[in-house]
């Protein structure tokens, strides 16, 4: 392999690849980046076995196509500290030389067969959508995925294309976020997959312009996203996602319409007094007014009130304020609608068109 | 520590592996296998060979892995993404923790568990294999965690457990895996294994004999410098070396002794020496009782000088065995391994034996 490329572009690519490549790994090949030089481009391939990235650098002058696997951090550090405008990469036997002007570095290469296989994006059956739509859906749901150990199926975002909609669902058992958006997808049977949150975050990281078109493809074991310069893959989670539809309330007796921004402010205000061990804010609704109350033994109590539109009898319900605020941060419109039946039944927040957020209530002594 | 040698070809267990590969081809391979049998017979190596064969992209006519395809290269370099090996360090009291099986937060817990490995679908689209070496090192909690995973194995998942103490596993685990017993290798196959490992025929014959024809034990004896230690022991028995000289020389013997720390490795050296002394004394007792020298690991002592014969008194042997047991206990209590080596040398030394009190 021998090629000449722009130093800054190579630095950017290596920086992105190093977001994926682990600094240390019991599997030695993983700490490397695989450089693949084709006729007119250089591909940087990195993986931690959970997610994988193929980053393409165009406008590369390739003298000799080939493949080299070199230590990723070392390569990045060296290229970053170079000052020349262009960089030459050349392999000889088991070494790869990175040079720019009078500066050069020789790195030991690894047999490319020892590097994990990273798929190529399969455009057959892939769907196109606007990058901003994808990142918005991830932003509206991924925060609700479980983080604690175990319950692996809930460590990801259920992603499904059905009836011309891309739908994402995440839950940690105490809250549930469901968001969907219309996309121009060919009709094929729904195929729900669970994508690890880490994969979703990487997808969003490689999307630089929300107005770009991206492609999304599903296979048995992984999901792939193709952007202008990168192909990113995430291995799917095995297991059965909870049957979340049963949790979403149908008709509700009580309906609150409130200004989302004011509600967030009031929740934060009252939540200040609640401790970590009893994180709960009680919402009391009566016609035109919402009262918020929080207290903590040994710390004190706080109250706040705000104007709302309310349909229903006088009622109250308590939530973990952090969970509610997490959802409200993603509220698409200025107004949030909360629906619930009883103080022990889940609260359904309508945060926009095709976006609902369910939070399980907390029972507190009054 | 993982055995990173290429596991295939594997002497002695080829037929068993071929049967398992055939079962996999016809989709009849169970999701859990238990390889059990005495130490040193190649159970872990067989488990690795099985995994490599299942991953291989171009198996040979004998169904064994080719060793040259991409999956084989990734396997041999320790980088195959669909293999997870739980191989506890060989420290005396080291257990396989619950955190090796299912994720646990906390100090000392391993970073990755079998459950988190199996949570993701296969990277290369085939098998996901977990090899659990020395499964008897699991405590009850870890075994219960494993049980739950064996009950819901998932698609294309294979668990291979290896153990020398099958009775230490819960009956519920044993009932959820297919047990395959590993038997000692015939003498010729044991010698072939040792020859394949680069041992000369003479060394292979001696080590095979001392190990009871267990290739793993024989190789371990060789690595731990047992041939050199045995020469010292025989010189000691014949009165050609004093216990102090022998103990000092044992401390200089080249060998690979396992342990996380230098003192851990010295303790392992002491254990090796004491166990050798015990084996020699045991055979001396058997010779004294009229056993056939040809059938004993150290039967060649029968041809040694009369000084060894002097020691065949049961009373003296019993005192010496007691002394060795105490020295071994001292090592396990983290007492000075050098002192334990010296004590064992004194137990073996001909002149001192004669003066032992009744």
HADDOCK unambig.tbl for C-alpha pairs under 7 A between the chains (distance, minus, plus):
assign (segid A and resid 27 and name CA) (segid B and resid 78 and name CA) 5.82 0.50 0.50
assign (segid A and resid 27 and name CA) (segid B and resid 79 and name CA) 4.59 0.50 0.50
assign (segid A and resid 28 and name CA) (segid B and resid 79 and name CA) 6.45 0.50 0.50
assign (segid A and resid 29 and name CA) (segid B and resid 79 and name CA) 6.15 0.50 0.50
assign (segid A and resid 49 and name CA) (segid B and resid 81 and name CA) 6.51 0.50 0.50
assign (segid A and resid 113 and name CA) (segid B and resid 70 and name CA) 4.97 0.50 0.50
assign (segid A and resid 113 and name CA) (segid B and resid 73 and name CA) 6.24 0.50 0.50
assign (segid A and resid 113 and name CA) (segid B and resid 74 and name CA) 6.69 0.50 0.50
assign (segid A and resid 114 and name CA) (segid B and resid 70 and name CA) 6.76 0.50 0.50
assign (segid A and resid 114 and name CA) (segid B and resid 73 and name CA) 5.51 0.50 0.50
assign (segid A and resid 114 and name CA) (segid B and resid 74 and name CA) 4.42 0.50 0.50
assign (segid A and resid 114 and name CA) (segid B and resid 77 and name CA) 6.56 0.50 0.50
assign (segid A and resid 114 and name CA) (segid B and resid 79 and name CA) 6.82 0.50 0.50
assign (segid A and resid 115 and name CA) (segid B and resid 74 and name CA) 6.87 0.50 0.50
assign (segid A and resid 149 and name CA) (segid B and resid 103 and name CA) 6.01 0.50 0.50
assign (segid A and resid 150 and name CA) (segid B and resid 103 and name CA) 6.74 0.50 0.50
assign (segid A and resid 152 and name CA) (segid B and resid 119 and name CA) 6.13 0.50 0.50
assign (segid A and resid 221 and name CA) (segid B and resid 121 and name CA) 5.42 0.50 0.50
assign (segid A and resid 221 and name CA) (segid B and resid 122 and name CA) 6.45 0.50 0.50
assign (segid A and resid 221 and name CA) (segid B and resid 125 and name CA) 6.89 0.50 0.50
assign (segid A and resid 235 and name CA) (segid B and resid 120 and name CA) 6.23 0.50 0.50
assign (segid A and resid 235 and name CA) (segid B and resid 121 and name CA) 6.25 0.50 0.50
assign (segid A and resid 235 and name CA) (segid B and resid 123 and name CA) 6.93 0.50 0.50
assign (segid A and resid 236 and name CA) (segid B and resid 120 and name CA) 5.77 0.50 0.50
assign (segid A and resid 236 and name CA) (segid B and resid 121 and name CA) 5.65 0.50 0.50
assign (segid A and resid 237 and name CA) (segid B and resid 119 and name CA) 5.65 0.50 0.50
assign (segid A and resid 237 and name CA) (segid B and resid 120 and name CA) 4.46 0.50 0.50
assign (segid A and resid 237 and name CA) (segid B and resid 121 and name CA) 5.88 0.50 0.50
assign (segid A and resid 238 and name CA) (segid B and resid 119 and name CA) 5.30 0.50 0.50
assign (segid A and resid 238 and name CA) (segid B and resid 120 and name CA) 5.39 0.50 0.50
assign (segid A and resid 238 and name CA) (segid B and resid 121 and name CA) 5.52 0.50 0.50
